Amino acid sequence: MNGKNWMIVWLAAGMAALPRGVLAWGPEGHAVVGDLAAGLLTPDAKRQVKSILGNKRLGDYEVSSWPDEIRGAQEYEKRYPGNGRWHFVEFNVSEKYDEDFELKLPGDGHDIVTQVGRWQKELAAKGNRMPRRRDALKFLVHFTADLHQPLHCAYRYGDMGGNMIPVHSFQGRNYRISAEDAPEHLPDLHSVWDECMVYELMAGRSRPAFAKALQEGIGGEQLRRWSQGPPFDWATDSYWRARKQAYRWANGENLPFKWARPGMDLTSENYIDARLPLVQEQLQKAGVRLARLLNEALDPDYAPPAVGESALPPDGGKAPAAGGG
């Protein structure tokens, strides 16, 4: 890894001891979602984002990962009580699927689905002061990405979205790590999805190049289809992705739920390659849907494209030269 990636891993290691939900996709994944969304904003929405963020971009770490950085900070706990619980929703993948099956939000507002809707409204409210709208934008950017990390919408046998499932090694074709390599930051299933799978998919490419490749892989029909539906539906989809894919080996068998080390050895053959298409699609969906939420909040003339309509903004949805925004 280059020096920048080592710095990111070091920062992540320092946050590893914090409670569930601190990271989702890791800094690079969050940044790429911001980059993707930036290329799909309407001209009016782009101007509004610029007026709120100034010289910052949607994909900048100070924007896209800010809600992770403030977790546990006394100042922000007073300002936004309970914000540590806003990064996930707990849907049980072990629940039997029968006629009584139903996914429900906790009802207290401290879940990611509710918070996505809340901060979109706060961002749209022009009566709010600029600092409040700036925080709203940062929350919305971050939580929309969180919503598409499958293990932020699921848990199994109390494993906190895979945080309690140890991984001994991740042996991809482009990225590798083991417990021996980083004993201070022992990998688990959740961190594999936060970071390792993203680095594997990036395959050594720069973030702008990676974002450009992801955006070029999104077709018009995907843009139209992914732009539909409420955040609860997106969380439900992430839940099923966790239940059917993230918690299973490539052959379809369930991953073990043993909490003791040394943990699983994940390889390209037994897990990684089979799940990379899902990682790519979830990042792409997050970018498309974040753009929709921002366009709705910041452009009064915007409406999600219907089937048969162009889903691209007037400039063709070109990715920004660097960083997004």
N, C-alpha and C positions, 0 to 999 in steps of 0.2 A: 504493500500500500504506500501511497505517497504521503508526504508530511501532513497535508491537510486531512487526509482520511485518518491518520493516526491521531490527530488532534480530536477529531470527532469521536473516535472510539474511546479515547481517554476521557472526554467529557461524559460520554455515555456510561463509562465504568463508574464515574463518580456519582452517577444518579441511580445506579443499579440497586442500591439499598432502599430506595424510596418505595412507597406502596404502589400497588397495581395501577396501571394506566398512565404512568409518568411518560412513557414513550410509546409512540405508535408509528411504525415505519422508520423511526429514527430521523435525525435531522435531514439526511439526504432525501428520504421519501417524502417528507413534508414539503421540502423545498421544491421538489419536482412537481408535486400537485399544484403548488402555487404558480410555477412556471407554466404548466399546461393551461390553467384557468386564465392566466394573463393573456394568452393568445386567443381566447374565445370571448373576450369582453366586447360589448358594443362600444362605440366611440364615447357615448355619454358616460357609461360606466367607467371607462378608462380615465376620463377626466376627473370623475369623482374620487376614484382610487388615488389618483395623483394628488388631489387636493387634501386628502386625509393623511396619506403616508409621506408626502413630500418627496424626498430623494430616495426613499426606501421602496423596495419592490415586493410583490406578493411572495416571491420565492426566497427572499432574504431570511436568514435564520432568525434575525431579530423580530421578524413578523411571523413566519410560519411555525416557529418553535417556541415563541414567547410564552404560551400557556404552560409549557413544560417547565420553563425557567422560573416561573413565579410560584410553582407549587411548593408549599411549605414556608413561603415567605410571610412573615407576620403582617406586613403592610397590606399584602394582597388578600390574605385571609380575612382581614377586617373589611376590606373593600368588597370582596367577592366571597362571602362565607361558603365553605363547602366546595370550592372550585376543584379540589382534588378528585371529587367523585364525578365530575362532569365529562371525563374522558372515555367513559365506557357505559355499556348497559349489560346487565347480567341476565342472559337467556341461557337456560340449562339444556345442553345438548344430550343429556342423559334422560330427559323427559320422554316418556313413551308417546309415540305419535299415534293417536287414535281419535275418536270422535270428540273427545274432550280437550284435545290439544289446542292451546292458544298462547301466543306470546303476548305478554302484557308488560307495560312500563311500570316502574315501581310506584308511581303516583305522587312522589314527593318533589318532583322536578329536578332531582339531582341525578340526571342521566344524560347521556350524549344526545339522544334524539330530541328531548325537550330543549336542551341548550342550543342546538343548531337553530331551531325555530326562534328561540328567544333572541339570539344575537343577530339573526337576520333582521328581525323587527327593530332592534335597537340601532342597527346600522342604518336602516331606512328612515328612522325618525330624525328629521333635520332639526328638530327642536332640541335634540341632545347637544351638549357641548362637544367640541372637537375631541378632547381627550377621551370622552366616553365612546364616541363613534370610532376612534382609533382602536381602543381596546375591543370594541365589538367586532371590528374587521379582523383583528388578530385572532380572536376566539373563533370566529366563523371559519377562517382559513384553516385553522388547526383542527377543529372538531369535525369538519367535513372530511378531512383526510382520515382522522381517527375512525370515523364511522365505517370506512371501507377496509380497515385492517380486520380480517375476520375474527381474530381472537380478542378484539375489543367489543364484540357483540355476543360472546359465548363463553361458557365455562363448563367444566366437566368434573364432577366429584369434588367440588370445592377447590379446584386447581388455580383459581384466579386467572382465567384466560390463558392457561399454559405456563404461567410464571413459576408454578411449583413442579413442573415436569422437567427434570434435568436432562441436558444434552451433553454428552461427553465430547463429541466432535461434529463439525460440519465440514464435509469434504466435497465441495463443489468443483466445477471445472475451472472457475475463475476466482473463487474466494474460499479460503480455508481457515478454520480456527478450531482449537481444541482447548479443553480445560487446562492442559499443561502449558499452552501458549499464554493464557491469560488467567492465572489462578485467582486474581483479584476481581475478575469479572466473569464468573462461571456462566456459560451459556445455558439457556433454557429454551423451551419451545416458543415462548412468547418473544424472547429477544431474537430468536432465529427469524421470526416473521418481521419484527421491527427493523432489523438491520441486515442480517446475513443474506436473506433472500434478495433484498434490494441490491446489495453489493454484487451478488452473483449475477443478477440480471443486468446490472450496469456494465459488467465485463470490462472494467478498466476505463470506460468512457468518461469524459467530463460530464458534469451535470447538464450544461446547456446541450451538449450533443445527445445525451440520454433523453432529455425532455423533447428534443426535436424528433428523435426516432419514435418515441411514444406517440407524439402528436400526429406524425405522418402515418402511423398505423391505425388511426381512428377514421373510419369511413363515415359517410354522410348518414347512412341508416343507423349506425351505432350512435352518432351524435343525437339524432332525433329520439331514438329509443331510450337512451340513457338520460336524456333531459327530462323525462317524464317522472311522475310519481312524487309522493311526499317522503321525507327522511325516514319515517317509520318503515316504509317499504324497503328502503335501501339497507336499513339495519337488519330487517328480516332476511334479505338476500345474503348479507354478510354472515348471519347466523347459520344459514344452510350451507354456505361455503365452508364454514368451520366444521360443521357437523359431518359433512360428506367428504371433505378434502383435507383441511388442515389437521384434523385429528386422526387421519388415516395414512397408512403406508401407501406407496404407489400401487400395490396389489389390491387395495381396498380393505385390508384388515385394519382393525383399530390399533392405534398406537398404545403402548403400555401406559398405565397411569400410576406407576410406581414412583414415589417421590424421592427415593434414596439415590445417592450417587453410586456409581459413576454416570449412569444415564445412557441415553441412546447414542448411537453413531449414525448420523444422517449422511447418506452418500447420494451422488447423482443418480445412481441406479435405483436405490430403494425408496427415495423420497423427493429429492430436490428437483430433478428434471420434470417430474410429473406435476409439480406444483408451481413452477415458474410461469406458465401461461396464466394462472390465476392471479399471481402477484402483478403481472403486467396489466391485466384487465382491471383489477381493482384500483391501481394507480390511475389508469386512464379514466375509469368511471368517476373517480373522485375529482379529477380535474374538470371534466365536463360538468359535473353536478355543482361544483363550487362556482364555476362560471355562471351557471343558471341562477344560483342563489344570489350572487353579486349583481347580476344584470337585473334581476327582479327588484332588489333593494335599491339600486342606484340609478336605474333608467326607467322612468314611468311609462315609456312607450314600448317596453320589452314584453314579449310573450314567448314562451317556449315554442320551438318550431313544431308544427303538426306534421303528420306523415305526408310526404310529397313536397314539403317546403325545404328550402335551403336552410341548413342548420349553422352555416358559417356567417360570421359578421361581415360587413362590407369589405374589409381588407383581406378577406379570405382566410382569416384565422391563423395568420403566420405567427410562429413562435417568436418571442422577443429574442434579441441578439444574445442577451445574457441575463439570467436571473428572474425574469418575469416581472409583471407589474405595469 
